[in-house]
Amino acid sequence: MTSKKLNINYIKTCNCSRNHINCLTAKEWLKNQVAIWEFYYESRDIRDKNIHPAVFPIALPKKCIELFTHKGELVLDPFMGIGTTLVAAKDTGRNAVGFDLKKEYVDFAKKRLSQQTLCDTKQIAICDDAINISDYLEKNTVSLCVTSPPYANMLNRPRLNKSLMGKARYNDQYKKIQQYSNNPRDLGTMEPKKYAKELGKIYQKILPLLKPKAHCVINITDLWWENRRIPLHIYVIEAMTNAGYELRNIIIWDRRNLINGAGIFGWPSNYITLGTTFEYILDFWKPLK
């Protein structure tokens, strides 16, 4: 049987002290201590929902990479979509591997990476189930795992755009189902509790691949279903804890600067916070035994 193990560097190439977790200066570190983060899209970001229904900005994984890794180290994205984390890794001089079930996304990620300038690091996009990641990577080699996984079966229903104002609601996404795929292994097809359970199984197999105290960052949001809040971030925290991770930080992604033309949601009788204005960034690590 031919080994799938990848030939990819995971050793830092900078001259930082061994007790530093990143290459940031004290002044740069100070700027990152506030637990509310805000990001802006840049021209290279993909915002066409016909290409991918839910892409986070390059700035999000880039910030995590700069916080939790050194140059030359290895970053993993188990649900890479169209490769945003890999682009951020290339920008910052890190090696990276990303996995996705959907071949179209993997092909698009490879195309994005090929359009960037050459560098001394590798970024590899692989079409495979995240449950198989341990077939490709050695133990204790990953310095950061960062991703925005599918948010359970949130997209597996007609998009009604209730958070948009007036005529803006009736755009080309109105009543469109934006499901990633029909693959039964796709987390985006699962109801929330099953989703969290399967996510935990995947991360349990990823845990041995992480270096001790390596961070694992998951961008997630809660769901509304039949006028009930589904606390998906709590389900994920529980699943990750059961898988052997330790929760270190809960960060709020303040998305208000990205929201235009918001409608009146729930008025006048049902107060519901506008979920599109924030998401959770859950930061775990692999604890020392």
GIGICOR-V546742 format. One record per backbone hydrogen bond with DSSP energy under -1.0 kcal/mol. NH is the residue of the N-H (numbers start at 1). CO is the residue of the C=O. E is the energy in kcal/mol with one decimal. If there is no record, write none. Layout:
NH|CO|E / NH|CO|E
//
This chain:
6|136|-2.8 / 8|6|-1.1 / 13|71|-3.0 / 20|17|-1.7 / 29|25|-2.7 / 30|26|-2.1 / 31|27|-1.2 / 32|29|-1.5 / 33|30|-1.3 / 37|252|-2.9 / 45|42|-1.6 / 51|48|-1.6 / 52|48|-1.8 / 60|57|-1.6 / 62|58|-2.0 / 63|59|-1.9 / 64|60|-1.8 / 65|61|-2.8 / 66|62|-2.4 / 67|63|-1.7 / 68|64|-2.2 / 69|65|-1.3 / 72|93|-2.3 / 73|70|-1.8 / 75|95|-2.3 / 76|144|-2.8 / 77|97|-2.3 / 80|99|-2.3 / 83|80|-2.0 / 87|83|-2.0 / 88|84|-2.2 / 89|85|-2.2 / 90|86|-2.1 / 91|87|-2.2 / 92|88|-1.5 / 94|89|-2.9 / 95|73|-2.3 / 96|122|-2.3 / 97|75|-2.2 / 98|124|-2.7 / 99|77|-2.2 / 100|126|-1.8 / 106|102|-1.8 / 107|103|-2.9 / 108|104|-1.9 / 109|105|-2.5 / 110|106|-2.3 / 111|107|-1.9 / 112|108|-2.4 / 113|109|-2.3 / 114|110|-1.9 / 115|111|-1.0 / 116|113|-1.1 / 124|96|-2.6 / 126|98|-2.8 / 128|100|-1.0 / 132|129|-2.3 / 133|130|-1.6 / 135|132|-2.1 / 136|133|-2.1 / 137|133|-1.2 / 140|208|-2.0 / 141|209|-2.2 / 142|209|-2.6 / 143|74|-2.4 / 144|74|-1.2 / 145|215|-2.0 / 146|76|-2.4 / 147|217|-1.8 / 152|150|-1.4 / 154|151|-1.5 / 156|153|-1.1 / 157|155|-1.4 / 159|176|-1.1 / 164|161|-1.9 / 165|261|-2.5 / 168|165|-1.8 / 169|166|-1.5 / 170|167|-1.4 / 171|169|-1.2 / 174|171|-1.6 / 175|159|-4.8 / 176|173|-2.1 / 186|183|-2.3 / 189|186|-2.0 / 190|187|-1.5 / 195|191|-2.7 / 196|192|-2.4 / 197|193|-1.9 / 198|194|-2.6 / 199|195|-2.6 / 200|196|-2.3 / 201|197|-1.6 / 202|198|-1.9 / 203|199|-2.4 / 204|200|-1.9 / 205|201|-1.2 / 206|202|-1.2 / 207|203|-1.9 / 209|206|-1.9 / 210|207|-1.2 / 211|142|-2.6 / 213|286|-2.8 / 214|211|-2.3 / 216|284|-2.9 / 217|145|-3.2 / 218|282|-2.6 / 219|147|-2.4 / 220|280|-2.6 / 223|230|-2.1 / 225|228|-2.6 / 230|223|-3.4 / 232|230|-2.5 / 235|231|-1.7 / 236|232|-2.4 / 237|233|-2.1 / 238|234|-2.3 / 239|235|-2.3 / 240|236|-2.8 / 241|237|-2.3 / 242|238|-2.2 / 243|239|-1.3 / 244|241|-1.3 / 245|240|-2.4 / 246|285|-2.1 / 248|283|-3.3 / 249|283|-1.9 / 251|281|-2.4 / 252|35|-2.6 / 253|279|-3.2 / 254|37|-3.0 / 255|277|-2.6 / 258|255|-2.0 / 259|256|-1.1 / 263|163|-3.1 / 270|266|-2.6 / 277|274|-2.0 / 278|275|-1.3 / 279|253|-1.4 / 280|220|-3.0 / 281|251|-2.9 / 282|218|-3.0 / 283|249|-2.8 / 284|216|-2.8 / 285|246|-1.8 / 286|214|-1.9
//
